C-alpha cells in the first residue's frame, strides 16, 4: 500500500472509522477466523452461504 492509499483508507480523520474492540469481539473473531481460514472447506462454504447477504459489494 502506498502512502496515499494508507492516508485515504486508514489515517484520514475525515473518512476513517474507529471501533472499540472488546474481549467478546476477539473471541468471536477467533472463531470466525478459524472457520474461514481453517482446512475444513465445508465449514467455510456454509459460513459464506449463510453470510453472503450481509456483504456490501462495490462491483
DSSP file (Angstrom, degrees, kcal/mol; ACC not computed):
  #  RESIDUE AA STRUCTURE BP1 BP2  ACC     N-H-->O    O-->H-N    N-H-->O    O-->H-N    TCO  KAPPA ALPHA  PHI   PSI    X-CA   Y-CA   Z-CA
    1    1 A X              0   0    0      0, 0.0     2,-0.1     0, 0.0     0, 0.0   0.000 360.0 360.0 360.0 129.8    0.0    0.0    0.0
    2    2 A X     >  -     0   0    0      1,-0.1     4,-2.4     4,-0.0     5,-0.2  -0.352 360.0 -98.9 -84.2 171.8    1.4    3.3   -0.9
    3    3 A X  H  > S+     0   0    0      1,-0.2     4,-2.3     2,-0.2     5,-0.2   0.861 121.5  52.0 -60.1 -39.6    1.3    6.4    1.3
    4    4 A X  H  > S+     0   0    0      2,-0.2     4,-2.5     1,-0.2    -1,-0.2   0.914 111.0  47.1 -65.6 -42.8   -1.7    8.0   -0.5
    5    5 A X  H  > S+     0   0    0      2,-0.2     4,-2.5     1,-0.2     5,-0.3   0.903 110.9  52.3 -64.3 -41.0   -3.7    4.8   -0.1
    6    6 A X  H  X>S+     0   0    0     -4,-2.4     4,-2.3     2,-0.2     5,-1.7   0.911 110.9  47.4 -61.7 -42.8   -2.8    4.5    3.5
    7    7 A X  I  <>S+     0   0    0     -4,-2.3     5,-2.4     3,-0.2    -2,-0.2   0.942 114.1  47.0 -62.7 -47.8   -3.9    8.0    4.2
    8    8 A X  I  <5S+     0   0    0     -4,-2.5    -2,-0.2     1,-0.2    -1,-0.2   0.868 123.2  31.7 -63.9 -38.1   -7.2    7.5    2.3
    9    9 A X  I  <5S+     0   0    0     -4,-2.5    -1,-0.2    -5,-0.2    -2,-0.2   0.725 136.2   7.5 -95.3 -23.2   -8.1    4.2    3.9
   10   10 A X  I  <5S+     0   0    0     -4,-2.3    -3,-0.2    -5,-0.3    -2,-0.1   0.730 122.8  40.7-130.0 -43.2   -6.6    4.5    7.4
   11   11 A X  I   <S+     0   0    0     -5,-1.7     2,-0.5     5,-0.1    -4,-0.2   0.740  78.3 102.2 -94.5 -24.3   -5.2    7.8    8.6
   12   12 A X    >>< -     0   0    0     -5,-2.4     4,-2.2    -6,-0.3     3,-1.4  -0.482  57.3-155.1 -68.4 112.9   -7.6   10.5    7.3
   13   13 A X  T 34 S+     0   0    0     -2,-0.5    -1,-0.2     1,-0.3    -2,-0.0   0.745  90.5  60.8 -61.3 -23.3   -9.7   11.6   10.3
   14   14 A X  T 34 S+     0   0    0      1,-0.2    -1,-0.3     3,-0.0    -2,-0.1   0.737 120.0  21.8 -76.4 -21.8  -12.5   12.7    7.9
   15   15 A X  T <4 S+     0   0    0     -3,-1.4    -2,-0.2     2,-0.0    -1,-0.2   0.555  97.3 101.0-123.5 -11.6  -13.0    9.2    6.4
   16   16 A X     <  -     0   0    0     -4,-2.2     2,-0.5    -5,-0.0    -6,-0.1  -0.348  57.2-142.5 -77.8 160.1  -11.7    6.7    8.9
   17   17 A X        -     0   0    0     -2,-0.1     2,-0.5    -7,-0.0    -3,-0.0  -0.989   8.6-158.0-123.1 126.8  -13.9    4.7   11.3
   18   18 A X        -     0   0    0     -2,-0.5     2,-0.4     2,-0.0    -2,-0.0  -0.889  12.2-175.8-104.6 134.4  -12.8    3.9   14.8
   19   19 A X        -     0   0    0     -2,-0.5     2,-0.4     2,-0.0    -2,-0.0  -0.985  25.1-124.8-130.7 141.4  -14.4    0.9   16.6
   20   20 A X        -     0   0    0     -2,-0.4     2,-0.5     1,-0.0    -2,-0.0  -0.701  24.6-152.3 -82.4 131.6  -14.0   -0.3   20.1
   21   21 A X        -     0   0    0     -2,-0.4     2,-0.2     4,-0.0    -2,-0.0  -0.917  12.2-167.3-108.1 128.2  -13.0   -4.0   20.3
   22   22 A X     >  -     0   0    0     -2,-0.5     4,-2.1     1,-0.1     5,-0.2  -0.608  37.7-103.3-107.8 170.7  -13.9   -6.0   23.3
   23   23 A X  H  > S+     0   0    0      1,-0.2     4,-2.4     2,-0.2     5,-0.2   0.888 123.1  55.2 -59.6 -39.8  -12.8   -9.4   24.5
   24   24 A X  H  > S+     0   0    0      1,-0.2     4,-2.3     2,-0.2    -1,-0.2   0.901 106.7  51.0 -61.0 -40.2  -16.1  -10.9   23.3
   25   25 A X  H  > S+     0   0    0      1,-0.2     4,-2.7     2,-0.2    -1,-0.2   0.910 109.7  50.3 -61.3 -42.3  -15.3   -9.4   19.8
   26   26 A X  H  X S+     0   0    0     -4,-2.1     4,-2.1     2,-0.2    -2,-0.2   0.889 109.9  49.7 -65.9 -39.5  -11.9  -11.0   19.9
   27   27 A X  H  X S+     0   0    0     -4,-2.4     4,-1.8     2,-0.2    -1,-0.2   0.918 113.6  45.5 -65.1 -43.3  -13.3  -14.4   20.9
   28   28 A X  H  X S+     0   0    0     -4,-2.3     4,-2.5     1,-0.2    -2,-0.2   0.905 111.7  52.6 -66.3 -40.7  -15.9  -14.3   18.1
   29   29 A X  H  X S+     0   0    0     -4,-2.7     4,-2.9     1,-0.2    -1,-0.2   0.883 107.0  53.1 -62.1 -38.3  -13.3  -13.1   15.6
   30   30 A X  H  X S+     0   0    0     -4,-2.1     4,-2.4     2,-0.2    -1,-0.2   0.912 110.0  47.7 -63.2 -42.6  -11.0  -16.0   16.5
   31   31 A X  H  X S+     0   0    0     -4,-1.8     4,-2.1     2,-0.2    -2,-0.2   0.926 114.1  46.1 -64.2 -44.5  -13.9  -18.5   15.9
   32   32 A X  H  X S+     0   0    0     -4,-2.5     4,-2.9     2,-0.2     5,-0.3   0.912 111.5  52.3 -64.9 -42.2  -14.7  -16.9   12.5
   33   33 A X  H  X S+     0   0    0     -4,-2.9     4,-2.9     1,-0.2     5,-0.3   0.930 109.9  48.6 -59.7 -46.0  -11.0  -16.8   11.5
   34   34 A X  H  X S+     0   0    0     -4,-2.4     4,-1.3     1,-0.2    -1,-0.2   0.898 113.6  47.6 -60.3 -40.5  -10.6  -20.5   12.3
   35   35 A X  H  < S+     0   0    0     -4,-2.1    -2,-0.2     1,-0.2    -1,-0.2   0.912 119.0  38.2 -67.5 -42.3  -13.8  -21.3   10.3
   36   36 A X  H  < S+     0   0    0     -4,-2.9    -2,-0.2     1,-0.2    -1,-0.2   0.816 127.1  32.6 -81.6 -30.3  -12.7  -19.2    7.3
   37   37 A X  H  < S+     0   0    0     -4,-2.9    -3,-0.2    -5,-0.3    -1,-0.2   0.468  96.7 104.0-106.5  -3.0   -9.0  -19.9    7.2
   38   38 A X  S  < S-     0   0    0     -4,-1.3    -3,-0.1    -5,-0.3     6,-0.1  -0.040  83.4-106.0 -73.2 179.8   -9.0  -23.5    8.5
   39   39 A X  S    S+     0   0    0      1,-0.1     2,-1.0     5,-0.0    -1,-0.1   0.556  91.6  98.1 -85.7  -8.3   -8.6  -26.6    6.5
   40   40 A X     >  -     0   0    0      1,-0.2     4,-1.3    -5,-0.1    -2,-0.2  -0.712  50.6-175.2 -87.7 104.6  -12.2  -27.6    6.6
   41   41 A X  H  > S+     0   0    0     -2,-1.0     4,-2.6     1,-0.2     5,-0.2   0.875  77.3  59.5 -67.6 -39.5  -13.8  -26.5    3.4
   42   42 A X  H  > S+     0   0    0      1,-0.2     4,-2.3     2,-0.2    -1,-0.2   0.890 104.8  49.3 -61.2 -41.3  -17.4  -27.4    4.2
   43   43 A X  H  > S+     0   0    0      2,-0.2     4,-2.2     1,-0.2    -1,-0.2   0.897 111.9  49.2 -63.7 -40.4  -17.5  -25.2    7.3
   44   44 A X  H  X S+     0   0    0     -4,-1.3     4,-2.5     2,-0.2    -2,-0.2   0.919 110.8  49.8 -64.0 -44.6  -16.1  -22.3    5.2
   45   45 A X  H  X S+     0   0    0     -4,-2.6     4,-2.5     1,-0.2    -2,-0.2   0.914 111.0  49.3 -61.9 -43.7  -18.7  -22.8    2.5
   46   46 A X  H  X S+     0   0    0     -4,-2.3     4,-2.3     2,-0.2    -1,-0.2   0.907 111.3  49.7 -62.1 -42.2  -21.5  -22.9    5.0
   47   47 A X  H  X S+     0   0    0     -4,-2.2     4,-1.7     2,-0.2    -2,-0.2   0.925 111.8  47.9 -63.8 -44.4  -20.4  -19.7    6.6
   48   48 A X  H  X S+     0   0    0     -4,-2.5     4,-1.1     1,-0.2    -2,-0.2   0.927 113.0  47.9 -62.9 -45.0  -20.1  -17.9    3.3
   49   49 A X  H  < S+     0   0    0     -4,-2.5     4,-0.3     1,-0.2     3,-0.3   0.889 113.1  48.5 -63.6 -39.0  -23.5  -19.1    2.2
   50   50 A X  H  < S+     0   0    0     -4,-2.3    -1,-0.2     1,-0.2    -2,-0.2   0.777 122.4  33.1 -72.1 -26.2  -25.1  -18.0    5.5
   51   51 A X  H >< S+     0   0    0     -4,-1.7     3,-1.7    -3,-0.2     4,-0.4   0.360  85.0 102.0-113.2   3.9  -23.5  -14.6    5.5
   52   52 A X  G >< S+     0   0    0     -4,-1.1     3,-1.2    -3,-0.3    -1,-0.1   0.836  77.9  59.1 -60.3 -34.1  -23.3  -13.7    1.8
   53   53 A X  G 3  S+     0   0    0     -4,-0.3    -1,-0.3     1,-0.2    -2,-0.1   0.614  97.8  61.9 -73.3 -10.0  -26.4  -11.4    2.0
   54   54 A X  G <  S+     0   0    0     -3,-1.7    -1,-0.2     2,-0.1     2,-0.2   0.566  82.6 101.2 -89.3 -10.0  -24.6   -9.2    4.6
   55   55 A X    <   -     0   0    0     -3,-1.2     2,-0.6    -4,-0.4    -3,-0.0  -0.518  62.1-148.2 -79.3 140.4  -21.7   -8.2    2.3
   56   56 A X        -     0   0    0     -2,-0.2     2,-0.4     2,-0.0    -2,-0.1  -0.944  21.5-160.9-106.9 116.3  -21.7   -4.8    0.6
   57   57 A X        -     0   0    0     -2,-0.6     2,-0.7     1,-0.0    -2,-0.0  -0.753  18.5-154.8-102.7 141.5  -20.0   -5.2   -2.7
   58   58 A X              0   0    0     -2,-0.4    -2,-0.0     1,-0.1    -1,-0.0  -0.788 360.0 360.0-111.7  84.5  -18.6   -2.5   -4.9
   59   59 A X              0   0    0     -2,-0.7    -1,-0.1     0, 0.0    -2,-0.0   0.411 360.0 360.0-102.0 360.0  -18.8   -4.0   -8.3
